[in-house]
């Protein structure tokens, strides 16, 4: 089955031909902190079907946004990770995060939530406290870290090896900080 495209000689439409399908940018969001197995992606994308996930992974791999490699004993497990082209989508995710944050509103009973989904907007609050260095953030059982160098912020799975600062947050605290309704300083429990 051929993929649909806009057939517009326009850079925006060409970009949307590659990443504009439903779920594509959310797959990129999931991979922005590091490699993931298929089962991890499926677990952290509630509502996606296995067929849709397989199709999106195949299409994004074909378009050079991600790559698949075998790991583990006898290379029995595959992980997906962003290519350089996929990593270059981070500013797009950050812009969508900025734009979408005021539109979140109150959490509905039917809304799925994962702590790491707030890594992008939370990174800006963390960078205001630590403009350069590494910071580990714990939100419940989720742990990730930021590498911050002035205007550049990246987040990665797991704790930093030797963080400059470490914060332990409850999910509700992290959401409020990420949305800018609560400051990070004085609210987070620093270790």
PEGI-V631506 format. One record per residue. N is the residue number from 0. BURIAL is 1 if it has 16 or more other C-alpha atoms within 10 Angstrom, else 0. D_FIRST is the distance of its C-alpha to the first C-alpha in Angstrom with 1 decimal. Layout:
n: {N,N}
burial: {BURIAL,BURIAL}
d_first: {D_FIRST,D_FIRST}
//
This chain:
n: {0,1,2,3,4,5,6,7,8,9,10,11,12,13,14,15,16,17,18,19,20,21,22,23,24,25,26,27,28,29,30,31,32,33,34,35,36,37,38,39,40,41,42,43,44,45,46,47,48,49,50,51,52,53,54,55,56,57,58,59,60,61,62,63,64,65,66,67,68,69,70,71,72,73,74,75,76,77,78,79,80,81,82,83,84,85,86,87,88,89,90,91,92,93,94,95,96,97,98,99,100,101,102,103,104,105,106,107,108,109,110,111,112,113,114,115,116,117,118,119,120,121,122,123,124,125,126,127,128,129,130,131,132,133,134,135,136,137,138,139,140,141,142,143,144,145,146,147,148,149,150,151,152,153,154,155,156,157,158,159,160,161,162,163,164,165,166,167,168,169,170,171,172,173,174,175,176,177,178,179,180,181,182,183,184,185,186,187,188,189,190}
burial: {0,0,0,0,0,0,0,0,0,0,0,0,0,0,0,0,1,1,1,0,0,0,1,1,1,1,1,1,1,1,1,1,1,0,1,1,1,1,0,0,1,1,0,1,1,0,0,0,0,0,0,0,1,0,0,1,1,0,1,1,1,0,0,0,1,1,1,1,0,0,0,0,0,0,0,0,0,1,1,1,1,1,0,0,0,1,1,0,1,1,0,0,1,1,0,0,1,0,0,0,0,0,0,0,0,0,0,0,0,0,0,0,0,0,1,1,0,1,1,1,1,1,1,1,1,1,1,0,0,1,1,1,1,1,1,1,1,1,1,0,0,0,1,1,1,1,1,1,0,0,0,0,1,1,1,1,1,1,1,1,0,0,0,0,1,1,1,1,1,0,1,0,1,1,1,0,1,1,1,1,0,0,1,1,0,0,0,1,0,0,0}
d_first: {0.0,3.8,6.5,9.3,12.6,16.1,17.0,20.5,22.7,23.9,24.1,23.4,20.2,19.0,20.0,18.2,15.0,15.4,17.3,17.2,14.6,16.6,18.1,17.4,21.1,22.4,21.0,22.7,25.8,25.9,25.8,28.3,31.3,30.2,28.0,26.7,25.6,22.6,25.1,26.9,23.8,23.0,26.7,27.0,24.0,25.2,22.9,19.6,17.9,17.5,13.7,13.5,15.9,14.1,10.9,13.3,15.3,12.7,11.6,15.3,16.4,14.1,15.7,19.1,20.0,20.7,21.5,21.8,25.1,27.0,30.3,33.1,35.0,33.3,30.3,29.1,27.6,24.9,25.3,23.1,24.9,24.6,24.9,27.4,24.7,23.8,27.6,28.0,26.2,29.2,31.0,28.1,28.3,32.1,32.0,29.7,32.1,35.1,33.7,32.5,35.7,37.9,35.3,35.3,38.2,39.5,37.4,36.3,36.8,33.1,32.2,31.2,32.9,33.0,35.9,33.9,31.9,35.2,35.5,34.4,36.9,39.6,39.5,41.2,44.0,44.5,44.6,47.4,49.4,48.6,47.8,47.5,47.0,45.1,45.0,44.0,43.0,43.1,41.7,42.5,40.9,38.4,39.7,38.4,40.1,40.2,41.1,42.7,44.0,45.2,42.1,39.6,38.5,36.2,35.8,35.3,35.2,38.6,42.1,43.4,45.7,48.6,47.8,50.2,49.8,48.3,47.6,47.3,45.8,45.1,41.6,43.3,45.3,42.3,40.4,43.6,44.1,40.4,40.8,44.2,46.3,48.1,49.3,48.6,52.2,54.6,51.9,50.2,52.1,52.4,53.1}
//
